[in-house]
Amino acid sequence: MQAKKLPKDFAYLTDMYEDDYFPAFLVDKIKAAIEDVVGFLEQGNSSNAEIQAALDKMTLKINHLQEEFEENDSELETEARESIGATIDEILRFFDVDIDGEEALREREW
């Protein structure tokens, strides 16, 4: 069985990219962290424990961006949390991963 590939035109973090409050170069850094998880899933990894570990690593990377957001008069707040959560939920659904959205982002500090 061939591993699934996320469509090239998949829309990451739509709400954050559409809102000038979030600097695009920082949203790009969040997208890159999420793309690492997508790459992991596209390799056919299906163990929930391994997928959760990849999600935890991604979330910790995003946590480390909080200060950079603040330095650019922005923050990871409700809209960011919802946008990141929606993107992760869509990706998990696409890859048929049975991990709850809250659990997926359990390491978040935002």
C-alpha positions in Angstrom: 0.0 0.0 0.0 1.3 3.4 -1.0 1.4 6.1 1.7 -1.0 9.0 1.3 0.3 12.4 0.3 -1.4 15.6 1.4 -2.5 17.6 -1.6 0.0 20.2 -2.7 -2.6 22.9 -2.5 -3.6 22.1 1.2 -4.3 25.3 3.0 -2.3 25.6 6.2 -3.2 28.1 8.9 -5.7 30.0 6.7 -6.9 32.3 9.4 -3.4 33.3 10.5 -2.2 34.0 7.0 -5.3 36.2 6.4 -4.8 38.3 9.5 -2.1 40.9 9.4 -1.8 40.6 13.2 0.3 37.5 12.6 3.6 38.2 10.8 3.7 36.0 7.7 7.3 35.0 8.3 6.4 33.7 11.7 3.3 31.9 10.4 5.7 30.3 7.9 7.7 28.9 10.8 4.6 27.3 12.3 3.7 25.9 8.9 7.3 24.4 8.6 6.8 22.7 12.0 3.5 21.3 10.9 5.0 20.2 7.5 7.6 18.1 9.5 4.6 16.1 10.9 3.0 15.8 7.5 6.3 14.5 6.1 6.4 11.9 8.9 2.8 10.9 8.2 3.5 10.7 4.4 6.2 8.1 5.1 3.4 5.8 6.3 4.0 6.0 10.0 0.8 4.9 11.7 1.7 4.2 15.3 -0.3 6.6 17.4 2.5 6.8 19.9 5.1 7.8 17.2 2.6 10.2 15.6 1.9 11.8 19.0 5.7 12.1 19.6 6.0 14.0 16.3 3.1 16.2 17.3 4.7 16.9 20.7 7.9 17.9 19.0 6.0 20.2 16.6 4.1 21.8 19.5 7.3 22.4 21.4 8.8 24.2 18.3 5.7 26.4 18.1 5.9 27.1 21.9 9.5 28.4 21.3 8.1 31.0 18.8 6.0 32.8 21.4 8.7 35.3 22.3 9.4 36.0 18.6 5.7 36.7 18.1 5.7 39.1 21.1 8.8 40.9 19.7 6.8 41.5 16.5 3.7 42.9 18.3 1.8 39.7 18.0 1.0 36.7 20.1 -0.2 33.1 19.9 -3.7 33.7 21.2 -7.2 32.4 20.6 -7.3 32.9 16.8 -3.8 31.3 16.4 -4.8 28.4 18.7 -8.0 27.8 16.6 -6.1 28.1 13.3 -3.4 25.7 14.3 -5.9 23.3 15.8 -8.1 23.4 12.7 -5.1 22.7 10.5 -3.9 19.8 12.7 -7.5 18.4 12.8 -7.7 18.4 9.0 -4.3 16.7 8.7 -5.2 14.0 11.2 -8.5 13.3 9.5 -6.8 13.2 6.1 -4.4 10.5 7.3 -7.0 8.7 9.3 -5.2 9.2 12.6 -7.3 8.6 15.7 -5.8 11.2 18.0 -8.1 13.9 19.5 -7.2 17.5 18.6 -6.7 18.5 22.2 -4.4 15.5 22.8 -2.5 16.2 19.6 -1.5 19.6 21.0 -1.2 18.6 24.6 2.3 20.2 24.9 1.0 23.7 23.9 1.7 26.7 26.1 -0.5 29.1 24.1 
